[in-house]
């Protein structure tokens, strides 16, 4: 007959288990505190070099901002965004989810400040149209198609203010603009995350009037809030050089050595943040964004970011067909206006 553990052994086992559970709870509490208090306010500027311009073009500096999710009282984020104007980009691209409160339009305009005086293009996301609502976090894992839309937000006011300042709305339209003396062909779709996209409205070669002509635009640029594969496939088939998107928050929670747990859209986890190829020609850049929902105010392993994209000619930066992107980080504490990630 096997010996049974005595009362002293059972007591030691129970005490050890209690300590393990307590230690786990303490680590979890520390991680949650870091994610909610420190990292979500630890803003950074990511630098990426992308060889996407037509041969012979002059480099362009594009500031990509996304997912501000602003509401009154977010002074740290407002200050960081305002400081981005010092970069003096050639073009500003905003890929949506600016709002997170019915009274946030003045906050967004104040934060963007003099960036609105620079050439800019934009599309909106679901949280420009609808306010946030509490959600079960498990839905992101087990019910990714589940949508909960909050009350309507004043997106028309935000759009009118952007357009009045000179930014161009790329939603379901195509146009050209001159940036630093060079032609840029732009097209965009409404947010695919909530099924508002209609790519057929912009379908066709990116620059049909000069198709096959070496005098085409320096850049063919596509915009979408959510990087859904059906939209990316359309842009790639039509010959766009670069598509900019947001929405994913970079995964928002990233496990070291594993990366994003979810993307909240159809792209794979490896594309949740940063630059990648989509097809033989096109590049995709997904911003991890600057904000969070007020009902999920945490970030872990995924600092809030804006991105400064250095666009260079393909022939100069990519002679062997290799992607070019930076990877080192120079962190700056939360109180600093701009951190830098390469």
N, C-alpha and C positions, 0 to 999 in steps of 0.2 A: 504494500500500500504506500503510495507516494506521500512524502511529508507535506503537510500543509504549512503555509507561512504562519508564524505566530503573530500575536497582536502587535508586537513591536515592529515586525517587518511590514505588516499592512499599514501601520501608522506612518512609517518612513516612506512607503510608496505613495500614500495619499498626500503626504507633505511635499514630496518631490513633484507630483503632478500639479499640486496647487501652485508651487513656485514656477513651474513651466508655463502654466496658463497665465499667471500674473506677469511673468516676463514678456510673454507674447502680447498681452494686452498693453503693457507699457510701451513696447516697441511700436505697436500699432498706433497708440495715442501720439507718440512722438512723430511718427510718419505723417499722420493726419495733421498734426499741428504745423509741421514743416510745409506740407502741401498747401494748406489753407492760409497760413500766415506769411510764410517766407516766399516760396517759389512762385506763387501766382502774382506776386508783386515784383518779381525779379526780372524786369524787362530786359530784353537784349536785342541787338541789331545783328541780323545774320547777313553775311556777305557771300554772294554766289556769283561766279563767273560762268556765263553761258554763251557758247559759240553758235549763235542763231541768226546773225545778221547776214544779209547778202554780201558776197565778196566785194571788197572795195569800200564798204560802208565805214563811216566813223563810229567809234564806240558810243553807246547810249547808256545812261544811268537811270534805271527805273526803280522807283520806290514802290514796293508791294506791301499794302496794308490790308488786313482782313480781320473780321470777327472782333471788332472792338467791344461789342456788347455793353455799350456805355449806359450809365444811368447817373442821376445827380449824386454828387459827393465822392466820385472816384478821382480824387485829386492826383494821386500818384500816376495813374494811367494817363490822365489828361496831360500832365506835365511831360511825360515821356513822349507822347504823340506830338505835342507842340514842339518839342526839341528836335524832332526829325526834320523840321524846316531848314535847319542849319546845313543839312546835306545838299541842298539845292539840286534835287534830281531833275533830269530832263523831262521825266514823265512820272506821274503818280497814278497807280492802279489800285482801286479799292474793289475788293471782291465780296463785299456784303457783310450782313449781320452787324451793322453799325449800332443798332438800337437795342435797348433792353428795358425801356421804361417809356410811358406815354409822354414824359416831359424831357426826353433825352435829346431832341433835335438841337436845341441851343448848346447843349453840352458837347455834342459831336462837332458842331461848327466851331465852337470855341477851341476845342482840342486840335482840330485840323489847321485852324488859323491860316497862316500865310501859305500853307501847302495848297490851299484853294486858289491861290493866285498863279500857280504853276499849271502847265497842261495836265489834264487829268481825265481818266475814263473810269466808269464804274458799272457794276451790276449789283442787284440786291439779293439778299438771302432771306430765308424764312423768318428770321428774327428782325428783319426790317418791316415785314408785313404784320407779324403777330408777336405779341409779348410772350415771355417765357411762362411756363407753368410747371408745377412739381411733377416729376416723372419717377417711375421706378427704375433705378439704375440697371436692374437685371434685364430690362427691355433691350438695352444696347447689345447684350450678349445673346438673348434668346428670342427676342421679337424685334429684329432690326428694322422691319418695315412698319412698325407701329408708330403712328404720328399723333401727337397731342398739340393742337394749336391753341394759343391763348388769344386774348382780345386783340383787335386790330390796333396797330400802331400808326402814328402819323407819317407814314412813308412818303405820301404825296408832298408833304411840307419839306421833307429832307431832299427829295428829288428836285423840287423847285429851287431850293437853296443851292444845291450843287450846280444845277444848270445855270442859275443866275450868275454864279461866280465863274462860269466858263467851262466846267467839266462836262464831258459828253456821256450821255446815257447809252450804253452799248446793248441794252436789252432788246433782243430780237431785231437788231438792225446792223447794218454794215456801213462803214464810212472810212474815209481817210483823213488823217491829220498830219501836219508837219511838226516834227519834233526835232529840235536842234538842227534845223535845215534839211531834215531827211523825211521821206514819206513813210508813214506807218499805216498799214491797212488793219482795221479793227472790226471785230464782230463779237457778239455775245449772245447768251441765252439767259432766260429767266431761270430761277432756282429749280434744278432737277430734283432736289431732295423732297420737294412737295409736289412734284409732277407739273410744274409750271413751264417746263422747257418745251419748245417747239422748234427743233433744229431745222425743219423744212423751210422755215421762214428766212433762214440765212444760208441755206445750202447752195453749193456751187463753188467753183474755183475761187480761191481767196482774192485774186486780182484778175478777173476775167477780161477786163479791158486791155490788159497787157500780157495775157497768158502767152508764155513762150518768148517774151521779150525781155532782154537783159536789163531794160530800164524800169523794171518793176520796183515795188516798194522795198525799202531796206529791211522791213520787218512785217510779217503777217502774224497778228496777235489775236488770240482767242481768249474770251473771258467766260467763266462760269463760277457760280458760288460753290456748288458741290461737284467734285470731280467724278461724275458718273461715267462709266465706260462707254455707254451709248453716245454720249455727247463728245467725249474725247475721240472716239472712232470717227465721228463726223468731221471734226476739225482736222484730224490727220488725213482723212481721205481727200479733203479739199485743199490740202497743201499748206496748212498753217505751220509756222516755224515754232511758235511758243504758245502754250495755253497756261494762264494763271488761274488758280482756284484757291479756296480756303475751306471752311466748313469743318474739317476733321479735327481741329485743335491739336493736330499732330498726334492724335490719340488721347491727349490730355493726361492720361496715366500711362507711363512707359516703364516697363520692367527692364532693368539693366541686363544686357545680353539677349533680350528677347524683342524689345521694341514695343510698339503700340499694341495694346490688347485688342482694340477695335478701331475701325475707321469711321463708323457711322455712315458708310456709303459703300458703293460697289467696288472701289479700288482695293487692292491687296494692302496688307499692313506695311510692306516695304515702301509704299508710296504715300504714307500718311503725312509725311513732312519732307520738304526739300525738293530737290531737282531729280528728275529721272527721264528716261526716254519713253516715248509712246509711239511705237512704230519705227520705221526706218529713218524718218526725217525729223519728226516733231519732238520737242522737249516739253515736259510738264513741270511746273513749279507749284507746289502746294504750300501755302503759308500755315504755320501752326497757330497763327492768330494771336491777338493781344488780350482777349478777355475770356470770361467764362459766364455761364448762366448763374444768376444769383442763387439758384437752387442746387448748384454743383460747383461751389467756389473753391476748387482744388486743382492743382497741377503737380504732377510728380514726374521727374525726369524729362520734363517738356516745358522749358521756360517760355513764357509769353514773348512773342517776337514780331518785329517787322523785318522786312528783307530788302537789302539794297542789291539789286541785280545789275551786274556789269555785263552788258550785252556787247559782244565783240563779233567780228566777221568769222564765218566758219573757216575760211581759208587760212586765217592767222592762228586761231586758237585750237583748231581741231583737224590738223592735217591728216591724222591717221584714223579719223572717225571715232575718237575716244571722247567720252564725256569729260567736262572740266568743271569741277566744283570744289569749294574749300571744305575743310572739315575740322580745323582746330578752333578751340574756344578760348576767349579771354574774358572771364566773368567779371562783372562789376556788381557791387552790393546793391540791394534794392533802392537805396536812396539816390543812386546816381541816375542822371537823366538818360544815358544811353550806354548799355552794355554792348559788347561786340562778340559775335560768334562767326567763325569762318569754317 
